[in-house]
Amino acid sequence: MKIGIIGAGNIGGNLTRAFTQAGHEVRVANSRGPETLADLAGETGATAVSADQAAEGADVVVVTIPQKAVPGLPDGILSAAPDAVVIDTGNYYPQQRDGKIDAIEDGTPESVWVAGQIGRPVVKAFNGIQAAHLLSGGLPAGDPQRRGLPVAGDDPAAKQVVVDLMDQIGFDGVDAGSLDESWRQQPGTPSYGAEADAAGITARLAQAT
């Protein structure tokens, strides 16, 4: 599968590592230019590109940047991948990083807001796991200690693509409902950061208020 990753911070970098280890072809970009990603590209075999090239020919595009940076993405950044599944890994941290975003403060779920900003449906995933655990926490299918990760979105087929990717890197995807329900996995909820199996994550999603 061809995967484009926009953002090469802790999550983006480790998803690059995990997906290349799983045999996928990855193009990765950040805001500072591909020359700054030479080490990551050399380590993983991923291709470092500019942000406007990350989505070219991709089956999946991962947007993994601070919420405050989403409105600044170039227009048409996803136009080269019209049929790609778009994953949003982001979280809203108003005090620590992002400042106040009025729509989210007024109750719009984070990833609903992101989808509106980029003009594409998204699947919310990989937002509640520590970056290091993407590499250290994966376990084989069927292991009783295998960790569950929530996946929210409106397109069942798109969510299945994400669940399959999670399975390949050692995690059980847990259906967290529609994108409108994705608030159940935002920071401050019981499932956020929880190291639990699929049943445990399902229970924690239901406990969210």
Secondary structure as the mmCIF struct_conf table of DSSP 4:
data_model
#
loop_
_struct_conf.conf_type_id
_struct_conf.id
_struct_conf.beg_label_comp_id
_struct_conf.beg_label_asym_id
_struct_conf.beg_label_seq_id
_struct_conf.end_label_comp_id
_struct_conf.end_label_asym_id
_struct_conf.end_label_seq_id
STRN STRN1 LYS A 2 ILE A 6
BEND BEND1 GLY A 9 GLY A 9
HELX_RH_AL_P HELX_RH_AL_P1 ASN A 10 GLN A 21
TURN_TY1_P TURN_TY1_P1 ALA A 22 GLY A 23
STRN STRN2 GLU A 25 ALA A 29
BEND BEND2 SER A 31 ARG A 32
HELX_RH_3T_P HELX_RH_3T_P1 PRO A 34 LEU A 37
HELX_RH_AL_P HELX_RH_AL_P2 ALA A 38 THR A 44
HELX_LH_PP_P HELX_LH_PP_P1 ALA A 46 ALA A 46
STRN STRN3 THR A 47 ALA A 48
HELX_RH_3T_P HELX_RH_3T_P2 ALA A 51 GLN A 53
TURN_TY1_P TURN_TY1_P2 ALA A 54 GLY A 57
BEND BEND3 ASP A 59 ASP A 59
STRN STRN4 VAL A 60 VAL A 63
BEND BEND4 ILE A 65 ILE A 65
HELX_RH_3T_P HELX_RH_3T_P3 GLN A 67 GLY A 72
BEND BEND5 LEU A 73 LEU A 73
HELX_LH_PP_P HELX_LH_PP_P2 PRO A 74 PRO A 74
TURN_TY1_P TURN_TY1_P3 ASP A 75 ALA A 80
TURN_TY1_P TURN_TY1_P4 PRO A 82 ASP A 83
STRN STRN5 VAL A 85 ASP A 88
HELX_RH_PI_P HELX_RH_PI_P1 PRO A 94 ASP A 98
HELX_RH_AL_P HELX_RH_AL_P3 ASP A 102 GLU A 105
TURN_TY1_P TURN_TY1_P5 ASP A 106 GLY A 107
HELX_RH_AL_P HELX_RH_AL_P4 GLU A 110 ILE A 118
TURN_TY1_P TURN_TY1_P6 GLY A 119 GLY A 119
BEND BEND6 ARG A 120 ARG A 120
STRN STRN6 VAL A 123 LYS A 124
BEND BEND7 PHE A 126 PHE A 126
BEND BEND8 GLY A 128 ILE A 129
TURN_TY1_P TURN_TY1_P7 ALA A 131 ALA A 132
HELX_RH_AL_P HELX_RH_AL_P5 HIS A 133 SER A 136
BEND BEND9 GLY A 137 GLY A 137
TURN_TY1_P TURN_TY1_P8 ALA A 141 GLY A 142
TURN_TY1_P TURN_TY1_P9 PRO A 144 GLN A 145
HELX_LH_PP_P HELX_LH_PP_P3 ARG A 146 ARG A 147
STRN STRN7 GLY A 148 VAL A 151
STRN STRN8 ALA A 152 ALA A 152
BEND BEND10 ASP A 154 ASP A 154
HELX_RH_AL_P HELX_RH_AL_P6 PRO A 156 GLN A 168
TURN_TY1_P TURN_TY1_P10 ILE A 169 GLY A 170
STRN STRN9 ASP A 172 ASP A 175
HELX_RH_3T_P HELX_RH_3T_P4 LEU A 179 GLN A 185
BEND BEND11 GLN A 186 GLN A 186
TURN_TY1_P TURN_TY1_P11 PRO A 187 GLY A 188
BEND BEND12 THR A 189 THR A 189
TURN_TY1_P TURN_TY1_P12 PRO A 190 GLY A 193
HELX_RH_AL_P HELX_RH_AL_P7 ALA A 198 GLN A 207
#
